[in-house]
């Protein structure tokens, strides 16, 4: 199966949604919460998810769970 291809519009939408999910939380706080939920991720990986590069699926899931955001919505993006 070929990997999914994501365009710049989709990436911008994902980044915007992740920024909104982050809210006022710190990256360290999101990383700690994700780790407590069994998804260990460093704060720098969460920062990189918002800097324009395509984050891994695992990073997105950790970000979403750590921020307490809607995982189903994240899967649609």
PyMOL Python script that loads the backbone (N, CA, C, O; Angstrom):
from pymol import cmd

cmd.read_pdbstr("""\
ATOM      1  N   UNK A   1       0.842  -1.164   0.000  1.00  0.00           N
ATOM      2  CA  UNK A   1       0.000   0.000   0.000  1.00  0.00           C
ATOM      3  C   UNK A   1       0.899   1.242   0.000  1.00  0.00           C
ATOM      4  O   UNK A   1       1.851   1.321   0.776  1.00  0.00           O
ATOM      5  N   UNK A   2       0.601   2.187  -0.852  1.00  0.00           N
ATOM      6  CA  UNK A   2       1.389   3.414  -0.962  1.00  0.00           C
ATOM      7  C   UNK A   2       1.097   4.325   0.230  1.00  0.00           C
ATOM      8  O   UNK A   2      -0.031   4.373   0.719  1.00  0.00           O
ATOM      9  N   UNK A   3       2.122   5.050   0.695  1.00  0.00           N
ATOM     10  CA  UNK A   3       1.884   5.978   1.802  1.00  0.00           C
ATOM     11  C   UNK A   3       0.975   7.115   1.370  1.00  0.00           C
ATOM     12  O   UNK A   3       0.932   7.482   0.196  1.00  0.00           O
ATOM     13  N   UNK A   4       0.259   7.660   2.321  1.00  0.00           N
ATOM     14  CA  UNK A   4      -0.640   8.776   2.033  1.00  0.00           C
ATOM     15  C   UNK A   4       0.184   9.998   1.640  1.00  0.00           C
ATOM     16  O   UNK A   4       1.249  10.253   2.200  1.00  0.00           O
ATOM     17  N   UNK A   5      -0.320  10.730   0.688  1.00  0.00           N
ATOM     18  CA  UNK A   5       0.333  11.961   0.256  1.00  0.00           C
ATOM     19  C   UNK A   5      -0.469  13.123   0.825  1.00  0.00           C
ATOM     20  O   UNK A   5      -1.694  13.167   0.708  1.00  0.00           O
ATOM     21  N   UNK A   6       0.229  14.045   1.431  1.00  0.00           N
ATOM     22  CA  UNK A   6      -0.452  15.190   2.031  1.00  0.00           C
ATOM     23  C   UNK A   6       0.086  16.459   1.381  1.00  0.00           C
ATOM     24  O   UNK A   6       1.296  16.628   1.225  1.00  0.00           O
ATOM     25  N   UNK A   7      -0.819  17.335   1.010  1.00  0.00           N
ATOM     26  CA  UNK A   7      -0.440  18.588   0.377  1.00  0.00           C
ATOM     27  C   UNK A   7      -0.263  19.696   1.390  1.00  0.00           C
ATOM     28  O   UNK A   7      -0.523  19.522   2.581  1.00  0.00           O
ATOM     29  N   UNK A   8       0.182  20.841   0.898  1.00  0.00           N
ATOM     30  CA  UNK A   8       0.447  21.967   1.794  1.00  0.00           C
ATOM     31  C   UNK A   8      -0.826  22.490   2.459  1.00  0.00           C
ATOM     32  O   UNK A   8      -0.785  22.963   3.594  1.00  0.00           O
ATOM     33  N   UNK A   9      -1.950  22.406   1.757  1.00  0.00           N
ATOM     34  CA  UNK A   9      -3.217  22.866   2.344  1.00  0.00           C
ATOM     35  C   UNK A   9      -3.613  21.964   3.509  1.00  0.00           C
ATOM     36  O   UNK A   9      -4.003  22.446   4.572  1.00  0.00           O
ATOM     37  N   UNK A  10      -3.511  20.657   3.302  1.00  0.00           N
ATOM     38  CA  UNK A  10      -3.860  19.710   4.358  1.00  0.00           C
ATOM     39  C   UNK A  10      -2.917  19.839   5.553  1.00  0.00           C
ATOM     40  O   UNK A  10      -3.343  19.769   6.706  1.00  0.00           O
ATOM     41  N   UNK A  11      -1.627  20.029   5.259  1.00  0.00           N
ATOM     42  CA  UNK A  11      -0.658  20.183   6.344  1.00  0.00           C
ATOM     43  C   UNK A  11      -0.949  21.450   7.148  1.00  0.00           C
ATOM     44  O   UNK A  11      -0.872  21.438   8.377  1.00  0.00           O
ATOM     45  N   UNK A  12      -1.280  22.533   6.460  1.00  0.00           N
ATOM     46  CA  UNK A  12      -1.622  23.781   7.154  1.00  0.00           C
ATOM     47  C   UNK A  12      -2.872  23.599   8.014  1.00  0.00           C
ATOM     48  O   UNK A  12      -2.947  24.130   9.122  1.00  0.00           O
ATOM     49  N   UNK A  13      -3.848  22.854   7.508  1.00  0.00           N
ATOM     50  CA  UNK A  13      -5.070  22.600   8.282  1.00  0.00           C
ATOM     51  C   UNK A  13      -4.748  21.791   9.538  1.00  0.00           C
ATOM     52  O   UNK A  13      -5.242  22.099  10.623  1.00  0.00           O
ATOM     53  N   UNK A  14      -3.924  20.761   9.389  1.00  0.00           N
ATOM     54  CA  UNK A  14      -3.527  19.944  10.538  1.00  0.00           C
ATOM     55  C   UNK A  14      -2.775  20.797  11.561  1.00  0.00           C
ATOM     56  O   UNK A  14      -3.067  20.725  12.755  1.00  0.00           O
ATOM     57  N   UNK A  15      -1.821  21.594  11.112  1.00  0.00           N
ATOM     58  CA  UNK A  15      -1.061  22.441  12.032  1.00  0.00           C
ATOM     59  C   UNK A  15      -1.968  23.426  12.760  1.00  0.00           C
ATOM     60  O   UNK A  15      -1.818  23.636  13.964  1.00  0.00           O
ATOM     61  N   UNK A  16      -2.902  24.028  12.042  1.00  0.00           N
ATOM     62  CA  UNK A  16      -3.837  24.961  12.674  1.00  0.00           C
ATOM     63  C   UNK A  16      -4.690  24.275  13.718  1.00  0.00           C
ATOM     64  O   UNK A  16      -4.931  24.822  14.794  1.00  0.00           O
ATOM     65  N   UNK A  17      -5.146  23.079  13.398  1.00  0.00           N
ATOM     66  CA  UNK A  17      -5.984  22.326  14.336  1.00  0.00           C
ATOM     67  C   UNK A  17      -5.174  21.940  15.576  1.00  0.00           C
ATOM     68  O   UNK A  17      -5.670  22.043  16.698  1.00  0.00           O
ATOM     69  N   UNK A  18      -3.925  21.494  15.374  1.00  0.00           N
ATOM     70  CA  UNK A  18      -3.079  21.140  16.513  1.00  0.00           C
ATOM     71  C   UNK A  18      -2.792  22.364  17.386  1.00  0.00           C
ATOM     72  O   UNK A  18      -2.782  22.261  18.613  1.00  0.00           O
ATOM     73  N   UNK A  19      -2.562  23.513  16.763  1.00  0.00           N
ATOM     74  CA  UNK A  19      -2.343  24.754  17.532  1.00  0.00           C
ATOM     75  C   UNK A  19      -3.556  25.070  18.404  1.00  0.00           C
ATOM     76  O   UNK A  19      -3.426  25.426  19.575  1.00  0.00           O
ATOM     77  N   UNK A  20      -4.736  24.930  17.804  1.00  0.00           N
ATOM     78  CA  UNK A  20      -5.967  25.190  18.559  1.00  0.00           C
ATOM     79  C   UNK A  20      -6.121  24.177  19.694  1.00  0.00           C
ATOM     80  O   UNK A  20      -6.540  24.536  20.794  1.00  0.00           O
ATOM     81  N   UNK A  21      -5.784  22.909  19.430  1.00  0.00           N
ATOM     82  CA  UNK A  21      -5.879  21.867  20.458  1.00  0.00           C
ATOM     83  C   UNK A  21      -4.898  22.147  21.595  1.00  0.00           C
ATOM     84  O   UNK A  21      -5.199  21.879  22.758  1.00  0.00           O
ATOM     85  N   UNK A  22      -3.737  22.682  21.263  1.00  0.00           N
ATOM     86  CA  UNK A  22      -2.723  23.002  22.275  1.00  0.00           C
ATOM     87  C   UNK A  22      -3.240  24.070  23.226  1.00  0.00           C
ATOM     88  O   UNK A  22      -3.040  23.979  24.437  1.00  0.00           O
ATOM     89  N   UNK A  23      -3.898  25.074  22.682  1.00  0.00           N
ATOM     90  CA  UNK A  23      -4.399  26.151  23.530  1.00  0.00           C
ATOM     91  C   UNK A  23      -3.286  26.787  24.330  1.00  0.00           C
ATOM     92  O   UNK A  23      -2.239  27.133  23.783  1.00  0.00           O
ATOM     93  N   UNK A  24      -3.505  26.943  25.626  1.00  0.00           N
ATOM     94  CA  UNK A  24      -2.493  27.569  26.484  1.00  0.00           C
ATOM     95  C   UNK A  24      -1.558  26.545  27.127  1.00  0.00           C
ATOM     96  O   UNK A  24      -0.676  26.913  27.903  1.00  0.00           O
ATOM     97  N   UNK A  25      -1.744  25.274  26.810  1.00  0.00           N
ATOM     98  CA  UNK A  25      -0.898  24.232  27.400  1.00  0.00           C
ATOM     99  C   UNK A  25       0.544  24.382  26.904  1.00  0.00           C
ATOM    100  O   UNK A  25       0.782  24.862  25.796  1.00  0.00           O
ATOM    101  N   UNK A  26       1.479  23.972  27.722  1.00  0.00           N
ATOM    102  CA  UNK A  26       2.877  23.959  27.297  1.00  0.00           C
ATOM    103  C   UNK A  26       3.164  22.639  26.591  1.00  0.00           C
ATOM    104  O   UNK A  26       2.474  21.642  26.804  1.00  0.00           O
ATOM    105  N   UNK A  27       4.199  22.650  25.745  1.00  0.00           N
ATOM    106  CA  UNK A  27       4.594  21.407  25.090  1.00  0.00           C
ATOM    107  C   UNK A  27       5.059  20.388  26.124  1.00  0.00           C
ATOM    108  O   UNK A  27       4.798  19.194  25.981  1.00  0.00           O
ATOM    109  N   UNK A  28       5.744  20.854  27.163  1.00  0.00           N
ATOM    110  CA  UNK A  28       6.182  19.942  28.228  1.00  0.00           C
ATOM    111  C   UNK A  28       4.990  19.300  28.926  1.00  0.00           C
ATOM    112  O   UNK A  28       5.006  18.105  29.220  1.00  0.00           O
ATOM    113  N   UNK A  29       3.966  20.087  29.188  1.00  0.00           N
ATOM    114  CA  UNK A  29       2.767  19.557  29.835  1.00  0.00           C
ATOM    115  C   UNK A  29       2.047  18.538  28.973  1.00  0.00           C
ATOM    116  O   UNK A  29       1.579  17.513  29.470  1.00  0.00           O
ATOM    117  N   UNK A  30       1.959  18.816  27.681  1.00  0.00           N
ATOM    118  CA  UNK A  30       1.318  17.870  26.760  1.00  0.00           C
ATOM    119  C   UNK A  30       2.129  16.584  26.701  1.00  0.00           C
ATOM    120  O   UNK A  30       1.566  15.489  26.706  1.00  0.00           O
ATOM    121  N   UNK A  31       3.459  16.714  26.646  1.00  0.00           N
ATOM    122  CA  UNK A  31       4.325  15.531  26.601  1.00  0.00           C
ATOM    123  C   UNK A  31       4.172  14.696  27.868  1.00  0.00           C
ATOM    124  O   UNK A  31       4.104  13.469  27.798  1.00  0.00           O
ATOM    125  N   UNK A  32       4.117  15.356  29.033  1.00  0.00           N
ATOM    126  CA  UNK A  32       3.933  14.623  30.301  1.00  0.00           C
ATOM    127  C   UNK A  32       2.602  13.881  30.320  1.00  0.00           C
ATOM    128  O   UNK A  32       2.542  12.716  30.711  1.00  0.00           O
ATOM    129  N   UNK A  33       1.543  14.552  29.901  1.00  0.00           N
ATOM    130  CA  UNK A  33       0.222  13.913  29.914  1.00  0.00           C
ATOM    131  C   UNK A  33       0.181  12.741  28.931  1.00  0.00           C
ATOM    132  O   UNK A  33      -0.362  11.683  29.248  1.00  0.00           O
ATOM    133  N   UNK A  34       0.751  12.929  27.747  1.00  0.00           N
ATOM    134  CA  UNK A  34       0.793  11.838  26.771  1.00  0.00           C
ATOM    135  C   UNK A  34       1.580  10.656  27.336  1.00  0.00           C
ATOM    136  O   UNK A  34       1.184   9.502  27.167  1.00  0.00           O
ATOM    137  N   UNK A  35       2.699  10.949  28.009  1.00  0.00           N
ATOM    138  CA  UNK A  35       3.500   9.890  28.622  1.00  0.00           C
ATOM    139  C   UNK A  35       2.725   9.135  29.684  1.00  0.00           C
ATOM    140  O   UNK A  35       2.832   7.913  29.785  1.00  0.00           O
ATOM    141  N   UNK A  36       1.946   9.857  30.475  1.00  0.00           N
ATOM    142  CA  UNK A  36       1.121   9.218  31.502  1.00  0.00           C
ATOM    143  C   UNK A  36       0.064   8.318  30.881  1.00  0.00           C
ATOM    144  O   UNK A  36      -0.419   7.380  31.516  1.00  0.00           O
ATOM    145  N   UNK A  37      -0.291   8.612  29.630  1.00  0.00           N
ATOM    146  CA  UNK A  37      -1.275   7.794  28.912  1.00  0.00           C
ATOM    147  C   UNK A  37      -0.608   6.695  28.088  1.00  0.00           C
ATOM    148  O   UNK A  37      -1.274   5.999  27.322  1.00  0.00           O
ATOM    149  N   UNK A  38       0.719   6.538  28.247  1.00  0.00           N
ATOM    150  CA  UNK A  38       1.442   5.473  27.570  1.00  0.00           C
ATOM    151  C   UNK A  38       2.024   5.837  26.220  1.00  0.00           C
ATOM    152  O   UNK A  38       2.531   4.963  25.517  1.00  0.00           O
ATOM    153  N   UNK A  39       1.965   7.109  25.838  1.00  0.00           N
ATOM    154  CA  UNK A  39       2.522   7.559  24.556  1.00  0.00           C
ATOM    155  C   UNK A  39       3.676   8.514  24.834  1.00  0.00           C
ATOM    156  O   UNK A  39       3.487   9.729  24.890  1.00  0.00           O
ATOM    157  N   UNK A  40       4.852   7.967  25.006  1.00  0.00           N
ATOM    158  CA  UNK A  40       6.010   8.780  25.348  1.00  0.00           C
ATOM    159  C   UNK A  40       6.482   9.548  24.120  1.00  0.00           C
ATOM    160  O   UNK A  40       6.766   8.971  23.071  1.00  0.00           O
ATOM    161  N   UNK A  41       6.558  10.853  24.280  1.00  0.00           N
ATOM    162  CA  UNK A  41       6.981  11.755  23.210  1.00  0.00           C
ATOM    163  C   UNK A  41       7.689  12.932  23.866  1.00  0.00           C
ATOM    164  O   UNK A  41       7.304  13.374  24.949  1.00  0.00           O
ATOM    165  N   UNK A  42       8.719  13.433  23.209  1.00  0.00           N
ATOM    166  CA  UNK A  42       9.416  14.588  23.784  1.00  0.00           C
ATOM    167  C   UNK A  42       8.748  15.883  23.335  1.00  0.00           C
ATOM    168  O   UNK A  42       8.110  15.942  22.284  1.00  0.00           O
ATOM    169  N   UNK A  43       8.906  16.902  24.143  1.00  0.00           N
ATOM    170  CA  UNK A  43       8.304  18.198  23.836  1.00  0.00           C
ATOM    171  C   UNK A  43       8.817  18.745  22.511  1.00  0.00           C
ATOM    172  O   UNK A  43       8.078  19.421  21.796  1.00  0.00           O
ATOM    173  N   UNK A  44      10.081  18.462  22.173  1.00  0.00           N
ATOM    174  CA  UNK A  44      10.619  18.983  20.909  1.00  0.00           C
ATOM    175  C   UNK A  44       9.918  18.347  19.711  1.00  0.00           C
ATOM    176  O   UNK A  44       9.762  19.005  18.683  1.00  0.00           O
ATOM    177  N   UNK A  45       9.494  17.101  19.812  1.00  0.00           N
ATOM    178  CA  UNK A  45       8.740  16.470  18.717  1.00  0.00           C
ATOM    179  C   UNK A  45       7.383  17.144  18.554  1.00  0.00           C
ATOM    180  O   UNK A  45       6.893  17.300  17.436  1.00  0.00           O
ATOM    181  N   UNK A  46       6.783  17.539  19.663  1.00  0.00           N
ATOM    182  CA  UNK A  46       5.502  18.244  19.600  1.00  0.00           C
ATOM    183  C   UNK A  46       5.676  19.621  18.973  1.00  0.00           C
ATOM    184  O   UNK A  46       4.831  20.062  18.194  1.00  0.00           O
ATOM    185  N   UNK A  47       6.767  20.300  19.310  1.00  0.00           N
ATOM    186  CA  UNK A  47       7.051  21.608  18.696  1.00  0.00           C
ATOM    187  C   UNK A  47       7.241  21.461  17.191  1.00  0.00           C
ATOM    188  O   UNK A  47       6.718  22.256  16.410  1.00  0.00           O
ATOM    189  N   UNK A  48       7.995  20.436  16.790  1.00  0.00           N
ATOM    190  CA  UNK A  48       8.246  20.211  15.356  1.00  0.00           C
ATOM    191  C   UNK A  48       6.959  19.932  14.599  1.00  0.00           C
ATOM    192  O   UNK A  48       6.868  20.230  13.409  1.00  0.00           O
ATOM    193  N   UNK A  49       5.963  19.365  15.271  1.00  0.00           N
ATOM    194  CA  UNK A  49       4.680  19.080  14.610  1.00  0.00           C
ATOM    195  C   UNK A  49       4.004  20.357  14.141  1.00  0.00           C
ATOM    196  O   UNK A  49       3.141  20.319  13.264  1.00  0.00           O
ATOM    197  N   UNK A  50       4.390  21.491  14.721  1.00  0.00           N
ATOM    198  CA  UNK A  50       3.778  22.771  14.355  1.00  0.00           C
ATOM    199  C   UNK A  50       4.683  23.646  13.498  1.00  0.00           C
ATOM    200  O   UNK A  50       4.307  24.769  13.163  1.00  0.00           O
ATOM    201  N   UNK A  51       5.864  23.160  13.137  1.00  0.00           N
ATOM    202  CA  UNK A  51       6.802  24.036  12.433  1.00  0.00           C
ATOM    203  C   UNK A  51       6.813  23.883  10.915  1.00  0.00           C
ATOM    204  O   UNK A  51       7.673  24.456  10.245  1.00  0.00           O
ATOM    205  N   UNK A  52       5.889  23.132  10.373  1.00  0.00           N
ATOM    206  CA  UNK A  52       5.806  23.038   8.917  1.00  0.00           C
ATOM    207  C   UNK A  52       6.196  21.695   8.337  1.00  0.00           C
ATOM    208  O   UNK A  52       5.902  21.421   7.174  1.00  0.00           O
ATOM    209  N   UNK A  53       6.850  20.853   9.118  1.00  0.00           N
ATOM    210  CA  UNK A  53       7.176  19.506   8.639  1.00  0.00           C
ATOM    211  C   UNK A  53       6.043  18.557   8.995  1.00  0.00           C
ATOM    212  O   UNK A  53       5.357  18.743  10.000  1.00  0.00           O
ATOM    213  N   UNK A  54       5.857  17.554   8.176  1.00  0.00           N
ATOM    214  CA  UNK A  54       4.794  16.580   8.420  1.00  0.00           C
ATOM    215  C   UNK A  54       5.151  15.727   9.636  1.00  0.00           C
ATOM    216  O   UNK A  54       6.157  15.018   9.616  1.00  0.00           O
ATOM    217  N   UNK A  55       4.341  15.786  10.696  1.00  0.00           N
ATOM    218  CA  UNK A  55       4.617  14.962  11.878  1.00  0.00           C
ATOM    219  C   UNK A  55       4.228  13.507  11.615  1.00  0.00           C
ATOM    220  O   UNK A  55       3.397  13.214  10.755  1.00  0.00           O
ATOM    221  N   UNK A  56       4.842  12.615  12.370  1.00  0.00           N
ATOM    222  CA  UNK A  56       4.456  11.211  12.252  1.00  0.00           C
ATOM    223  C   UNK A  56       3.064  11.025  12.847  1.00  0.00           C
ATOM    224  O   UNK A  56       2.587  11.847  13.630  1.00  0.00           O
ATOM    225  N   UNK A  57       2.438   9.946  12.462  1.00  0.00           N
ATOM    226  CA  UNK A  57       1.102   9.632  12.997  1.00  0.00           C
ATOM    227  C   UNK A  57       1.174   9.484  14.515  1.00  0.00           C
ATOM    228  O   UNK A  57       0.290   9.948  15.236  1.00  0.00           O
ATOM    229  N   UNK A  58       2.228   8.838  14.988  1.00  0.00           N
ATOM    230  CA  UNK A  58       2.414   8.625  16.425  1.00  0.00           C
ATOM    231  C   UNK A  58       2.514   9.963  17.166  1.00  0.00           C
ATOM    232  O   UNK A  58       1.935  10.126  18.239  1.00  0.00           O
ATOM    233  N   UNK A  59       3.247  10.912  16.592  1.00  0.00           N
ATOM    234  CA  UNK A  59       3.374  12.232  17.217  1.00  0.00           C
ATOM    235  C   UNK A  59       2.030  12.940  17.272  1.00  0.00           C
ATOM    236  O   UNK A  59       1.687  13.558  18.280  1.00  0.00           O
ATOM    237  N   UNK A  60       1.269  12.847  16.184  1.00  0.00           N
ATOM    238  CA  UNK A  60      -0.055  13.484  16.160  1.00  0.00           C
ATOM    239  C   UNK A  60      -0.951  12.875  17.234  1.00  0.00           C
ATOM    240  O   UNK A  60      -1.644  13.597  17.950  1.00  0.00           O
ATOM    241  N   UNK A  61      -0.939  11.550  17.345  1.00  0.00           N
ATOM    242  CA  UNK A  61      -1.778  10.884  18.348  1.00  0.00           C
ATOM    243  C   UNK A  61      -1.348  11.288  19.757  1.00  0.00           C
ATOM    244  O   UNK A  61      -2.193  11.566  20.608  1.00  0.00           O
ATOM    245  N   UNK A  62      -0.043  11.323  20.007  1.00  0.00           N
ATOM    246  CA  UNK A  62       0.449  11.737  21.321  1.00  0.00           C
ATOM    247  C   UNK A  62       0.058  13.184  21.608  1.00  0.00           C
ATOM    248  O   UNK A  62      -0.339  13.512  22.726  1.00  0.00           O
ATOM    249  N   UNK A  63       0.168  14.047  20.600  1.00  0.00           N
ATOM    250  CA  UNK A  63      -0.211  15.456  20.750  1.00  0.00           C
ATOM    251  C   UNK A  63      -1.686  15.554  21.115  1.00  0.00           C
ATOM    252  O   UNK A  63      -2.058  16.255  22.056  1.00  0.00           O
ATOM    253  N   UNK A  64      -2.515  14.850  20.369  1.00  0.00           N
ATOM    254  CA  UNK A  64      -3.967  14.909  20.573  1.00  0.00           C
ATOM    255  C   UNK A  64      -4.351  14.386  21.954  1.00  0.00           C
ATOM    256  O   UNK A  64      -5.121  15.023  22.672  1.00  0.00           O
ATOM    257  N   UNK A  65      -3.822  13.246  22.317  1.00  0.00           N
ATOM    258  CA  UNK A  65      -4.161  12.680  23.628  1.00  0.00           C
ATOM    259  C   UNK A  65      -3.606  13.527  24.760  1.00  0.00           C
ATOM    260  O   UNK A  65      -4.274  13.736  25.772  1.00  0.00           O
ATOM    261  N   UNK A  66      -2.387  14.014  24.590  1.00  0.00           N
ATOM    262  CA  UNK A  66      -1.781  14.851  25.620  1.00  0.00           C
ATOM    263  C   UNK A  66      -2.503  16.173  25.809  1.00  0.00           C
ATOM    264  O   UNK A  66      -2.522  16.731  26.906  1.00  0.00           O
ATOM    265  N   UNK A  67      -3.099  16.672  24.725  1.00  0.00           N
ATOM    266  CA  UNK A  67      -3.843  17.933  24.795  1.00  0.00           C
ATOM    267  C   UNK A  67      -5.303  17.712  25.163  1.00  0.00           C
ATOM    268  O   UNK A  67      -6.040  18.671  25.393  1.00  0.00           O
ATOM    269  N   UNK A  68      -5.724  16.448  25.218  1.00  0.00           N
ATOM    270  CA  UNK A  68      -7.116  16.153  25.538  1.00  0.00           C
ATOM    271  C   UNK A  68      -8.062  16.524  24.411  1.00  0.00           C
ATOM    272  O   UNK A  68      -9.221  16.865  24.648  1.00  0.00           O
ATOM    273  N   UNK A  69      -7.563  16.454  23.181  1.00  0.00           N
ATOM    274  CA  UNK A  69      -8.362  16.842  22.014  1.00  0.00           C
ATOM    275  C   UNK A  69      -9.104  15.635  21.438  1.00  0.00           C
ATOM    276  O   UNK A  69      -8.925  14.504  21.889  1.00  0.00           O
ATOM    277  N   UNK A  70      -9.923  15.895  20.453  1.00  0.00           N
ATOM    278  CA  UNK A  70     -10.767  14.884  19.815  1.00  0.00           C
ATOM    279  C   UNK A  70      -9.948  14.045  18.834  1.00  0.00           C
ATOM    280  O   UNK A  70      -9.596  14.508  17.750  1.00  0.00           O
ATOM    281  N   UNK A  71      -9.654  12.815  19.225  1.00  0.00           N
ATOM    282  CA  UNK A  71      -8.832  11.936  18.397  1.00  0.00           C
ATOM    283  C   UNK A  71      -9.520  11.576  17.080  1.00  0.00           C
ATOM    284  O   UNK A  71      -8.854  11.436  16.055  1.00  0.00           O
ATOM    285  N   UNK A  72     -10.829  11.428  17.098  1.00  0.00           N
ATOM    286  CA  UNK A  72     -11.564  11.117  15.865  1.00  0.00           C
ATOM    287  C   UNK A  72     -11.426  12.257  14.863  1.00  0.00           C
ATOM    288  O   UNK A  72     -11.260  12.020  13.666  1.00  0.00           O
ATOM    289  N   UNK A  73     -11.495  13.492  15.350  1.00  0.00           N
ATOM    290  CA  UNK A  73     -11.344  14.655  14.459  1.00  0.00           C
ATOM    291  C   UNK A  73      -9.934  14.710  13.881  1.00  0.00           C
ATOM    292  O   UNK A  73      -9.750  15.025  12.705  1.00  0.00           O
ATOM    293  N   UNK A  74      -8.957  14.407  14.697  1.00  0.00           N
ATOM    294  CA  UNK A  74      -7.573  14.402  14.220  1.00  0.00           C
ATOM    295  C   UNK A  74      -7.402  13.390  13.095  1.00  0.00           C
ATOM    296  O   UNK A  74      -6.671  13.641  12.136  1.00  0.00           O
ATOM    297  N   UNK A  75      -8.067  12.259  13.207  1.00  0.00           N
ATOM    298  CA  UNK A  75      -7.986  11.238  12.171  1.00  0.00           C
ATOM    299  C   UNK A  75      -8.597  11.665  10.858  1.00  0.00           C
ATOM    300  O   UNK A  75      -8.257  11.116   9.809  1.00  0.00           O
ATOM    301  N   UNK A  76      -9.492  12.634  10.894  1.00  0.00           N
ATOM    302  CA  UNK A  76     -10.124  13.133   9.673  1.00  0.00           C
ATOM    303  C   UNK A  76      -9.232  14.123   8.938  1.00  0.00           C
ATOM    304  O   UNK A  76      -9.431  14.368   7.748  1.00  0.00           O
ATOM    305  N   UNK A  77      -8.267  14.686   9.619  1.00  0.00           N
ATOM    306  CA  UNK A  77      -7.412  15.718   9.010  1.00  0.00           C
ATOM    307  C   UNK A  77      -6.275  15.132   8.218  1.00  0.00           C
ATOM    308  O   UNK A  77      -5.473  15.872   7.649  1.00  0.00           O
TER     309      UNK A  77
END
""", "prot")
cmd.dss("prot")
cmd.show_as("cartoon", "prot")
cmd.util.cbc("prot")
cmd.orient("prot")
